[in-house]
Each structure stands twice: as structure tokens, then as C-alpha cells.
Amino acid sequence: MEKKRLMSKDEIRKFIKDNDIKDIAGIEESLKRMFSSVIEEMLEAELEDQLGYTKYDYKSKMTDNSRNGKSKKTVMSKYGETEIEVPRDRNSDFEPQVVKKRQRDISGIEDRIISMYANGMTFSEIGNQIEDIYGAELSNETLSRITDKIIPLMEEWRNRRLEEVYAIVYLDGIRYNVRENEQVINKTVYFAVGIDLGGQKDVLGMWIAETETSKYWAKVLSDLRNRGVKDILIMTTDGLSGMKEAVEAIYPETELQGCVVHVIRNGMKYVSYKDLKEFSKDTKSIYQAPTEESARKGLNALKEKWSEKYPLAVNVWEKSFDRISTMYQFTPEIRKLIYTTNPIESFNMQLRRKTKNVCIK
């Protein structure tokens, strides 16, 4: 299909000559002036339509309203800051739609800023990008005001209604630098990711940890219940203090499964590099065992072989065994889904990429 030209070659040559265009910058400046002229003509057409008569065509005038000069207005467009003249009417009834009253941005710049912020860019980086694209400087206060517009949307998301039943819910955390009382401190943000009965994965919520106690986790689980979650079949978490008591109080029928991968990592921290391979092989007789009984035999074998040399590593497995033993009730297919919080860690990795330069306020 042949591309339709907006201007003929002769018209383009005349445009270049009339505007004395010699380089790319000249093209951009000319397009900027043309853009302003088109906007002004559209505003004139809007006022003409509202008044019902063209300029100087007083014979067709059927209203006591009339034109009343123009006012200058600077707007932000894709070409940067642009000055336009907005026509006025004597009765101040004119409500333009092309560029509304008090509208200063006609470029979608705010959407671009929010998108850049969502992609983990700092205010300084966003400011530099906006200056490069639009030729305009924006203060941190302005950027903060724009990004604050997403807060109501976040609150709506955080309080949305959830499914009544989830087959699996994973709960895990990620640490962030948080600015509080003019100091930067570390806090953990916990995320719950659920898989519903249709197999769909969804982020259910996020909570900044205050203290990891049964009272705190009861508050988190109560939040899920208040948003419509009546039952969770299996919940997989790391060894969070107080979680067992909270689950028993809020979702007493829920099976609680500890994350095996976290146990493996925690145990490995106490093993010398030269013994890692052999120690790791011996732990497989625990978490890959077909039954709980055979898993206990594997744990006893681990104790007999390694307790003297690596007591702390063996102790990790002893203390965690009851917490991870829920999985032995299920088939291998289900075990693969519940033995680790890794399904949520891929989500955490995406968050880390987005927020690596951001200090949360």
C-alpha cells in the first residue's frame, strides 16, 4: 500500500525554504511553531462553533456573546514548552476541549514520569530524561507531586477483593532501604503470592514487617480474610517467627509448609567448601525422601555422619524438620509446587531490578 503524503514534494521544499531550515534542530523548531499554529486554529474553531458565527460574520450572529481577544498560555508538549494564544469570549462561557482551562500538559509527560518511576529510576534520573526530551527542568517537588498520583491506585489495589479460596499461598520477604526520621534503615517488605483454584498466580498483598510475632502475622492473615479469602489449602513460608500460631488462629485448616530451599541454604553456611558436595548429597535423603519415615532415617544418618564436624549445620536440619515435613503428605507433583517459596522469589527479583536505586520513603 502506497504511503499517503501529507504534503507534496513541492510543498515540502517551499516549507523548508520559507522556514530557512538547515539542520535537524531547524526542523524541530519549525514543527514546534506549526504545532502551536494548529492548536490555535483548533481553539478558534471550537470558539466559532460555540458562538455560532465566524469572525466578522455579524449577520449570522444569534447570541449576545462575542469574541474578547486572546490570552497567552505556556503548555508542555512533545516539542517542549510551547506558547499558544487561547481565544476568549466576553461571557467567559468558552470551555475549550483541545487544551482545557488550567491544563498545562498536553504531552502525556506525567504518564511518562510515572512509567519511569515505576521502572526504578530516581528523581534525578527522571529529571535528566525529561530535560533531554522536553527541554524543561522539573524539581523534585514537582516529580513527587506527579508520582503521588499513583497512591490512590495503590490503595485501591491493596484493598481489592480477593478469591474465596487459594490452593497455595507463598509468603516471603525482600529487604529495602527505608528513609525514616531522616535516617536510612533496613526494613523487610513481605509479599503474598497466591495460586487460585484455576491455577492463576496473583500478588495478594504487601506488608512492611514491624516485628515478626504471631500477633503481627495474625494481622496480615486477618487482612487477607477481611478481603474475602475464606480458605488457604497450603501456605509456604520461610521460618517466620510466630507464623505457625497465626495460621492456626486465622486459618486452622491450612497446611503450613516450610521452605526447603531456605533450610538447604542456611545449613550450607556452616559447611566447609571441600565438604559441600558430599553434605549436600546427604541432605537429599531427607528432602527427596518418599515418606516422612524415610526422611527421618535420612536425618538420623546426617546426624551420625556430620554432627561432630558440623553441629550447627546439622542443627539447622533438626530444628527445621517438623516445619518442612508437611510435604510428605502429598504426591511428588504437589511437592514440587509447595516445597519452596521460589515462585515468589522470581517476583522479588523483578522488584529488586525496579527498585535497586530507590530508597523508600
C-alpha positions, 0 to 999 in steps of 0.5 A: 500500500502506497504511503499517503503524503501529507504534503507534496514534494513541492510543498515540502521544499517551499516549507523548508525554504520559507522556514530557512531550515538547515539542520535537524534542530531547524526542523524541530523548531519549525514543527514546534511553531506549526504545532502551536499554529494548529492548536490555535486554529483548533481553539478558534474553531471550537470558539466559532462553533460555540458562538455560532458565527465566524469572525466578522460574520455579524449577520449570522450572529444569534447570541449576545456573546462575542469574541474578547481577544486572546490570552497567552498560555505556556503548555508542555508538549512533545516539542517542549514548552510551547506558547499558544494564544487561547481565544476568549469570549466576553461571557467567559462561557468558552470551555475549550476541549483541545487544551482545557482551562488550567491544563498545562500538559498536553504531552502525556509527560506525567504518564511518562514520569510515572512509567519511569518511576515505576521502572526504578529510576530516581528523581534525578534520573527522571529529571535528566530524561525529561530535560533531554526530551522536553527541554524543561527542568522539573524539581523534585517537588514537582516529580513527587507531586506527579508520582503521588498520583499513583497512591490512590491506585495503590490503595485501591489495589491493596484493598481489592477483593480477593478469591474465596479460596487459594490452593497455595499461598507463598509468603516471603520477604525482600529487604529495602532501604527505608528513609525514616526520621531522616535516617536510612534503615533496613526494613523487610517488605513481605509479599503474598503470592497466591495460586487460585483454584484455576491455577492463576498466580496473583500478588495478594498483598504487601506488608512492611514487617514491624516485628515478626510475632504471631500477633503481627502475622495474625494481622496480615492473615486477618487482612487477607480474610477481611478481603474475602479469602475464606480458605488457604489449602497450603501456605509456604513460608520461610521460618517466620517467627510466630507464623505457625500460631497465626495460621492456626488462629486465622486459618486452622485448616491450612497446611503450613509448609516450610521452605526447603530451599531456605533450610538447604541454604542456611545449613550450607553456611556452616559447611566447609567448601571441600565438604559441600558436595558430599553434605549436600548429597546427604541432605537429599535423603531427607528432602527427596525422601518418599515418606516422612519415615524415610526422611527421618532415617535420612536425618538420623544418618546426617546426624551420625555422619556430620554432627561432630564436624558440623553441629550447627549445620546439622542443627539447622536440619533438626530444628527445621524438620517438623516445619518442612515435613508437611510435604510428605503428605502429598504426591511428588507433583504437589511437592514440587509446587509447595516445597519452596517459596521460589515462585515468589522469589522470581517476583522479588527479583523483578522488584529488586531490578525496579527498585535497586536505586530507590530508597523508600520513603 
